[in-house]
């Protein structure tokens, strides 16, 4: 150590982790501008957010894309969009993370295609594609094809990457969304590791890589984790991840080189716990959550991206993203964190907690193996049901005050926050972005070589049907000018589509407690209606974040309602058709920012079907300015993350149904 200006300075500091900001919105041009601004502020890697049509293999003018284009990320319809997205950004030196799963082969093909155009060697490309489809069936909902076909595509990307893009991480096993869906630390550990096991077994059984090549494959598998507020447990979880991955790859897969067995991971800290109430408190939550993935040197993240303080209110602005970036930079450069070894080595408390988590996770992995592995456990709905149950327990603990959340169920008196005092406290995507993207897409189709596109898509379908690796024909389709929807349609034609189990049991839990008053109300109003109160919970559009809808459906079932819930990705017409079955109330869950377009369309279709008497309620991340517009359009009630007491929401549903029934009866007299 040396003295400088009265301070002790380290002779050597570790390099900090990669600083990322998860970003992307509206069009490729607008997102490119944002990326270049963030890089100029000291961000050291890109983390690309794609919109839902891109994530699920639809073009921006598809019926399911209506209202979703450019909302939760950037719209990428073809290679022209990809060229614009990375304009002025050197691919040879950039470390790019793409949060993309079902359509990961296509987005990687587009990335490689523009690298080829720039003359950048594929061997130089550095970055990560998430490409973890199993957690999509469990938690995030952006799946397209059946599990077996999806795992084949994951295998194709991994094998291709081992040969062509050796510096690229072709799969980022993602436990982040498992925790967002309510997973316990043991579930997060075991489900993520079971996913990695399933993928590696698929690669090994393919026979497409030899033993040395397989070790390289293992060395390129990375992870993307979550970190919540229970900072000691989260830190122990990360150390458990490190040890378990080393043991599994050594003992189960025979990888001898310790460097190839190293647990490499990136992180975004927990967004589930960010609150709409007193949102300024979220700044402290984000900092505390980051500690568990940077403090322990032996389990430190390779890349960190932090949410913004106002994400429970809507999309963050550039300033909000900068604030989170500065938090990382202050931690890395102003503290002495990177000057020391692992400060937790030798802690008996931590070692005992790590051992406990490892033991319970290994038991859960053994149970998943007994089911036939992760894919079988997904297909049967076993893992999904466990996640829904865990999330139910978490929410009930908050509702009962057993789990304190400051500003939500305790210490709720607050001064007005100047940070969120006006409607400019969040980013509002341009209303013209969707029309602009669709117009550009139509123009793109008109100017391309149609014959070349058709031949490329035929070759893609032949590869899908024959079992040949999908990457080379995908790259050719990208260069030919095929669109995201055309790539998706070609593979849907060969593989089919899939609807994952919802995890919501049709049977009510026989737990009484604080549900008794609500059950009594449901029973009373059902007798008045002459039949069981029937409640339709709908997920319109492409939004796959179904946690809220699942919890409403599960609690309504427990309360004695007859619940109709068919999972995610329904058209507005399908929801209204389901409403014809005699439902007494329709509830829409929309978290993607498309609540105005989708809700107004459902209202229009309900009126056209003669169902205007059926109350419509909406839940999601809805800015205050939009709440008034929805109610003026005819929505009975709007619920946002601040409305965390599910029993109160359902009690209001029962009251609204009774009020509408009484009004109709008065008219009929």
N, C-alpha and C positions, 0 to 999 in steps of 0.2 A: 504493500500500500504506500502511497505517497501523499505528502501534504501539499495542498495548493490553495492559496488564499484563505487559509484557516480551515479548509475542509479536507476531509480524508477522501481521496479519489482512488478508484480501483485501477490497478495496473492493467487489468483486462476485464472487459464486459462481454457477456454473451450477446449475440445478435438478437434483436427483438423479433417477435413473431411477425407474420405478414399482416398489415393493416388493411382490412376490407370494409366496404360498405355495400350492403345488399341493395341494389338500385336498378331501376329501369321503369319507364312508364311511357305511355302514349306511343309515339312513333320512334323509329330508329334514329332519326335526326335529333330529336329532343333528348333521347337517352345518351347519344354520343356526346352532346354538349355537356350533359351532367357528368359523364365519366371523365371527360377531359378536365373539367373544373375540379373534380375530386382528386384526380391524380396530381394536379397542380398544388393542391393543399397538403400533399404528403402521403396520400393513400398509396400503398405499394403493390396492390393487386386489385383486379376487378372481380366483382361478384354479380353475375347477371341475373336479374329477375325477368322472367318471361310472362306474358299474359296467358290467360287460361286457354284460349283457342290454340295458341302455340304449344302449350303443355299437353294438350289432349288431341293434337293432330287434326285440327279443323282450320279451314281458311277463315279469314276475317269476315267474309260475307255469308257464312253458314248460318242457318236459323238459330243454332245453339250459341253462336258467338254474339248474338244481338245483346248489346249493353255491356259486353265483357271485354271488348277490344281495347287494349292499352290500359286497362284498369289496374291490375295487380302487378304489371310488368310491361315490358316492351313487346309489341307485336312484330313477329318475324314470319313473313309469309313466303320468302324466297331468297335466293342468293343476293339479289339487289338490296334487300333490307339488311342482310348481314354485312355487305360491303359498306353500307352507310353507317351501321352501328359501330364498326371498328375503323372508320376513316380517321387517319392521322394517329392511330394507335399502333405501335410496332409489335406485331405478333411474335417476332423472333425473341423479344426480350420480356414480353408481358406474361404475367402469371394470371390466368383467367379461370375463374370458377363459374360453372354454369349449373344453376339449379334446375335441372331438367331430368325427367325420368322415363315416362312411356315413350317419348319421342327423342330420347337422348341420341340414338344412332343418327337421326336426321339432323339435329343441331350440330353434332360433331362433324357430320359430313359437310354441312355448310361452312363450318369453321375451317376444316381442312381444305375445302375448295377455294376459299379466299386466300388461305396461306399459299396454296399452289399458284394462284394468280400473282401473288406478291413475290414469288420466287423464294419463299421461306421453306427451308427443309422441314419435312414433317418430324424429323428426329429432334428438331429444335423446340417444338411446341411444348409449352409447360402450362399445366393447369389441371383442372378436375371437372369431370362430369359427375353429377350426383348418381344417376343411373341406379338407384335403389328402388326397384319396383315393389318389393314385398311390403315396405312400410306404406306405400301408396294405398294398398288394399286395406291396411290396418288403420291409417290415421289421416292421410292427406287427400286421398280420393282422386288423384290425377292419373289414374290408370286407364288403359284403353283395351288391351288384349287380355285373353285368359292367362293365368299365372304361368303355365308351362311354356307357352309361346313367348311371353315376356322374358322369362328366364333365359330362353334361347337367344333373344336379342342381346341381353346383358352379356352372355357368354361370347357372342360374336364380337361385341365391342372390346371385350377384354383380350381375346385372342388376337384381333386385329391390332390393338394398341401395343401388345407385346412385340409385334413385328415392325410396326410402322411408326408409332409414336411412343418410344420407350420412356420419355420424360413425363408423359401425361398419366394422371391417375384416372383410369377408365371407370372406376366405381368408388363412390363415397358412401359407405354404409351409414345410413342416416338414422340415428336414434332421436334426433331433435324433435321430429313431429310425433314420436311416440310419447315423449313427456308432455308435449302440447295436448295430446289426446288423453292425458291423465295417467300415464304409466308411472309406476313406482320405480325407484332406482334399480331394484332387482329386475323388474320387467324391461327397463331400458337396456340394461346389460345383456340379459338373456335373449331378448328378441333380436337385438342388433347382431349379436354374435351368432345366433342361429341363422340369421339371414346370410351372414358372411360364409358360414359353413355350407349352406345350401348352394351358394354361388360357386365356391371353390370346388365342391364335389361335382357340380355340373361341368366345370372346366376340365377337371381331371378325367372324368368319365368320357369326355368327348374325344380324348386321344389326340387332340390337335396341338398339344405342347408336350415336350419331353420333360424329364425330371428337372433338368437345369432350367428350362423355360418356365416350369411350374413355380419354381422358387422365385423367379423374376416376377411372375404374376402376383404371388403373395406379397412381394415387396412393393408392388404398386397399388395394392388395396389400401385405401385410406378411410377414415371415418369422419362423420360430422355429428357432433353431439350437442346436447342441451345442458345448461347449467342454471339451476334454480336458486331460490333464496336460502335453502338449508345448506349453508356454505361448507360446513364440515363434512356433512354426508356427501355433498357433491364432489368435494376434493377427494374423499375416500373412493367414491365411485370411479373417478378418473384413474386413480392408482390401481384399482381393481381391473379396469379395462386393460391397462398396460400389462399387468401380470397375466390375466386370462388369455389375452391375444398371443402373448409369447408362448404360453403353455399349449394352447390349442394348435397353433401352427407347427410347433415342435412335435407334440405327441400324436396328434391326429393326422397331420399332413406330412410329417417327416422332414420339415424344412430345417436344415442344419445351420445355416448362416444366421447368427443372431441379428445382423443388420437387416436381413429380410423379414425378420419376425418383429421388428420394431413397430409399436403402435403409433401411427401418425394420424393426427386428427386436426380438424378445424372446428370452430364452435360459433354458434350464435347463442347468446344467453337468452333466457326464457322470456317469451313474449306473453305467455298465458297469464302471468301474474301482473302484467302492467294494467293499471286501473284507469278507468274513465274519471272516477272521483279523485279529487286532489291529484291530478296527473303530474304535477311538479315533483311528487314523491318518487315517481318512476326513475328519475335521474339517480337517486340513491340506490334503488333496486338494481339498476343496470350495473352500477359500480360494484356492489356487493357480489352480484352473480359472476362478474368477470374474475373476481379474486380466486375462485376455486379452480380456474383453468390457466392461471398464470403464476400463482404463488409457488407451486410445487415444481421444481425444475425437472424432475424425473417424469412428470406427467403433464408437462406444459404444452399448450396448444401450439401448432405450427402456424395457424392463421385464425384471426379473431374478427368477427363482424358483430357489431352491437346494434340492437334496435334503437329507435329514437323514443324520446320521452312521451311523445304524443300519439303513438301508434294505436292506442285504444280509442282515439278520437277519429282517426282517418289516416291518410297518407302523409308521411313527413315531408317537410320542405327541405331545400338544400341546407338552410341554416341548422335545422334539427339534426341532419345527418353529419354536418360538420361538428356539432357539439359532441356527438358520440365518438367521432374520429379523434377529436382533441382529448377525450378521456383516455383513449388508448395511448396516445402519444405522451401524455403527462405521466401515465403509469410506467411506460417504457423508458423515458428519457430523464424524468425529473426525480424518480426514486432510485434507490440502490438495489432494487430487486434483481437485476441481471448481473450483479457482481458476486453472487454467492452460489454455492452448491444447493442441494435440496435441504431446506430448513426443517423439513418434517421427518427426515430419516431419524430413526430411533425413538419416535413417539409411540409409546405403548397403546395409548388410546386409539390413535389412527390405525395402527397395525391390526388391532383387534376388530375395528370396524371394517377394514378392508377384507380381513379373513371371513367375517360374517357375510358380507356382500358376495364374495366369491363363492362361498359354500352354497348360499341360496340360489345364486345365478346358475351354478353348475347343476343343481337339482332341477331347476326349471328347464335348462337346455336338455337334460336327460328326458324330461317329460315330453318336450317337443320332438325329440328323436323317437320316442315311443309312439307318437302320433304318425310317424312317417316323415318327419322333417318339417321345416318351416312352410313349404308350399302346401303340403297337405293340411297343416294347421290353419292356414289362411282359407283354403277351400271349404273346410268344415265350419268355419266361423268361430272356432274355439278361442283363438287369440283375440279376435275382435271383441267377443263377449267379455273377456277378462278386462280388456281396456275400458270398455263402457262401464263395467262394474267399478273399476278403480276410480274413474272420473266421477262416478256417482258418489262414492264415499268422500272424495275430496270436496265436492261441492256441498254435500250435506254437512261436513265439518265446518265449512265457512258459514253456511246458513245458520247453524246452531251456535256459532261463536266459539266453537272448540278450536278452530284455527284462526288466529287473529290476522286480519289484513287491515293495516292502518288506513283510515279514511274511508273504509268500506263497511266493516262491521264493528269498528272501534275508532275512537278519536275522530268522529265525523264532523265536529264543529270546525269550521274553517273560514278564514278570510277569503274574499274573492281573489282568484289568481290572475295576475296581470298577463301571465303567459298564454292563457286561453280565453282571454276576455272578448275576443272578436272572431268573426268568421274567417279571418286570414291566418288563424293559428294552425291550419293544416294546408296541405297541397291539394288543390282541386284540379283534376285532369281537364284538359280542354274538351269542351263538348264537341268540338269539330274534329277531334283526333280520329274517331271511328270512321266518320265519313271520308276523311282524308286518306286513311289507310285502305279503305275499301276501293276508293277511286284509283289509287296507285296500283292496287292489285288487279283491277280490271284492265288498266292500261298495260300492266306487265304481261298479262295473258295475251293481249292483242298483238304485242310486238315480238314475241319469242318465236323460235323455230318449233312449230307445233309437232312436226313429224319427229324431230329429235326427242322431244319430250315424251311422245307416245311410245317410242321405242325404248327409251330409258325406263319408263314405268312398266313396260312389259318385261324387261330384263329384271326389274326389281321383284315383280310377282313370281317370275320363274325361280329366282333365288330363294324367295320365301317358301315356295312350294317344294323345292328340291332339298332344302336344308343347307344350301351353300351360304357362306358368310354374307351377311346383308350389307356390309360396309362399302365394298367397292361399287356395287350398283347404286347404293344411296349417294355416294359421291358423284357418280356420273349423272344421276338424276338432278342433283343440286346444280352441277355445271350446265346441264341442259336447260335449266330454268323451271323445273317442276316446282310446285308449291307444297307448302306444309300439309294442306288438306289432301292433295293428290297422293303424297307419300303415305299419309294415314289411311286413305281409302284403299290404296293398293294392298296394304297389309291387313286391313280389316276384312277385305275380300278373301284373303287366304286364312287368316287366323280366327276370324270372328271377333265378337266383342264379349265383354264380361260384366256382370253385375255382382259386386262383392256382397257378402252377408252384412246386414246392418249392425249386428251385435245387440239389437234391442229385442228382448224376450217378449213374446205375446202374452206371457203369464205375469200377473201382478205379484210383486213381492208381498209376503204376508207380514210385513213389519208395520206395526201400528204407530205408536209415538205421535209425532207432530203431524202425521198425515190424516189422523182421524177426523178433524174438523172439515178438511177438504173432501174426504171421502163421503162424509155425511151430506155435504152440499151437492156433490155429484149425484148421489143417490136421490136426494130430494128433487132436483131439477129433472133427472131422468124420468122419475115417476110422473112429473108434470108434463113432460114431452110425450109420454106414452111409450118410450123406448130408451135404450141406453144412449147417453150423450155421445155423439160420434164426432171425432176431432181429426181433421186431416192436417198432417205436418208435411209440407212440401219443400223441396230443395230445387228451385228452378235454375236454369242456366248451367254453367260449367263449374261453379263453386263446389269444391270437394271437401271443404272444411265442415264436417258434419257433427262435430262434438256437441254444439248447442242443440241442434235438431234432435240428436240422439237422446240427450238428457231431458228435453221437453217431452219427447215421445215416451221415454221410459217412465218418467214421473207421472205423466197423464195416465199411463196404463196402471201404475201402482195406485192411482187415485180412483180407479174404477171406470175410466172413460174407455170407449171403444175407439182405438187409435188406428188410423191409416197412415203408415209410413213406409214408403217404398224405396228409401235411400236417395242417392244423389243423382244429379244430371237429368232432370226432367224438363221437358219443354213446358211452356205455359199452357199449351193445349192439353197436354197429358194431365197436368194438375187439375184443370177445370173438368176434364172428363172424369177424373177420380172423385171430384166434388159432386158429381151427379148421383153418386151412390147413397145419397141421403145424409150427407154430413151436416152438422150444425155449426161448424166453424172451420175456417181455413187459416192455417198459420204458415207463413213463408219465412224461411231462414236464408238470409243473403248477406255474406260477409265480403264480397268481392268489389263492392262499390257500384254494382249494377242495380241497386234497389229501385231507383226511379223507373227506369225503362221496363224492368221485369214486373214490378208491382202494378204499374199502370196498364200493362198488357193483360195481366191476370184479371184486374178489375173490369176491363173492357170485355173480356171473354166470359166472365161470370154474368155480366149484364146481358150479353147476347144469348146466354144459355138460360136466362130467366132465373138466375140464382142471386140476384142483387140483394135479396133478403139475408143471405148467408154472410155473417161478419168475417172480414179479412183482417188479420193482425200480421205485423211484420216484426222480425227480430234481426239484428245485425249491427254492424258498425255504421250507424246512420248519423251524419252531422246534424246539429240542431237546425240548421237552415232547411234541411230536407225533410225534417219531421213534419213541419207545418204543411209542406207541399203534399206529402203523402196523406195526411189527414184531410186536407181540402179535397183530395181526389176521391176520398171515400173509405180510407183505411180506418178501422175502429180504434186501433192502438198501435203504438210503435215502442219496441223495447230494445234497449242498447246494453252494453256491458255493465252499466251501473245498476241495472235491474237484475241483481243476482239471486233474489229470493224466488225460486221457481214456484213454490206453493202460492205465493202472492200473484204471480202471473197467471197461473191456472185458475185461481179463485176469480180473477177478473174475467177470464174466458167464460167461466160458468155464469157469472153475472151478466155478461154481454149476451150470451145465448138466451138466458131467461128473459132479458129485457126485449130482445128482438121477437121472441116467441109471444110474449104478452102483447106487444104492439100489433103483431099480425092478427092475433086472436081478437083484439079490439076492432081492427079494420073489418074482420069477417062477421062481426055481430050486427 
